[in-house]
Amino acid sequence: MIQENIKVIISDLDGTLLNSDHRISEYTKEVFRELHQQDYLIIVATGRHHLDAMPIIETLGFPIYLVTSNGARIHTPTKELLFSTNMNSSAVQSVLEMDIPDDFTTVLFKENVWETNKNN
C-alpha cells in the first residue's frame, strides 16, 4: 500500500504567526485557511501555556493541533489533552530554591494556571 504524502504546517506564535500587535493578521488567517482547505494539517507549537495559546489559535476558525509549554502538552483540535509530561515535584522545588537573580523571570506552568515571579 502506498501512503500519500502528509502535508503539515507547523508554526510558532511569537515572532512568527503573531504580528507586532500580538495578534494573527487577517492576511495570515486567510493564508492558513487556504492551507487548511488544501488538507494541510496545521500545528501551532509554542512555549506558552495552553490556556494562553488556545484563544489565539481559535481566531483562525478551523481545527488546529496545539503543542504548548515547550512540548510538554499536546492538545487535539477539540482541546482534548493528547500528551503531557510533567517535571517531578522535587525537581521543581530544587529550581525554586535556587538563588535566581531578580532580573530573571521564573514561570511555573500548572494544568489550569501559570505562575510567575513578575507582575505584568
N, C-alpha and C positions, 0 to 999 in steps of 0.2 A: 504494500500500500504506500503510495506516495503522499506525503503530507504537504499541504500547501504552505507557502511561506506565511509566517505570522508577522503582521505589521504592528509595530509597537512604537509609541512615542512616550518617552519618559522625560519629565521636566521638573526642575526645581521651582520654587516660588520666588524667593527673594533674589533680586538681581536677574531674574530670567522671565518668568510669567508676569510678575508684578511690575508695574511701571513706577515712576518716581513718586506717585501718589499712593503707592502700596495697594493698587487695585489692578485687576485684569482689564486691559483696554478693550473697547468694543471690537477693534480690528483683530486683536489676539483671540477674542472669543469666537469671532467669525471663522478665523483660520482653524481653530481647534474643532469647531462644529463641523466644518467641511471634512477634516481628517476623520472625525467620528463617523460621519456619513459614508466615508470610504472604507469603513470597517477597521480602522486603526484602533488598537487597544490603547487607551490613554491612561497613563500612570503619572501621578504627581508625587514626587519624593521631596521631603523637607526635613529640616531639623526641628521644625516647630511641633508643638503639641497638637494632637489631632483635634482637640476642641477649638483650637485657634485656626487650623487649616481648613476644616470642613466647611464653615460658612463661606470661605473664599472660593473654594472649588465648586460649591453649589451654584455660584453665579454663572458657571458655564452652561448649566441647564441640561446636562446629559451624564450618564453613569461614568464614574471615574474610580479607579483603584487609588488608594491613598497610602503612601508609605511615610510614616512620621517618626518623630523622636529619633532622628538619625538611624532609622531602620529598626527600631525596637517595636514598632507597631505597624501592622498592615491591615487596612480595612477594605472591605469589598465596596462596590458601588452602592450597596444597600446599607452601608455603615456597619455591617457585621464584622466583628474582630476576627480576622483570618489567622493572624500570627502575632505573638507577643513574646518578648523576653524581658526579664527584669534582673536588675542587679540584686544580689542578696543584701539584706539589711546591714550586715556587718561591714560590707564594702562601702555602702552609702554613709554609714556612721563614721568610718575612718576618714572619708573625704571631708565630711562636715566638721570634723575635729581638727583639720589642718589649719595652719596659720596662713590663711589666704589673704593677700593684700586687699585693702578696701576698694581699689580701683578695678578689681576683677568682679565680674558678675557671676554669681552662683545660681544655677537654675536646677530645680528638682521637679521632675515630672512624675505625677501620680496618675492613676487611671482617669479620674474625673477632675483633677485640679493640677495646677502647676504653681510652684512657689519660687520666689527669688529673693535675694538679699537687697535688691534695689527697688525703689518705688518709681513707677513710670506713669 
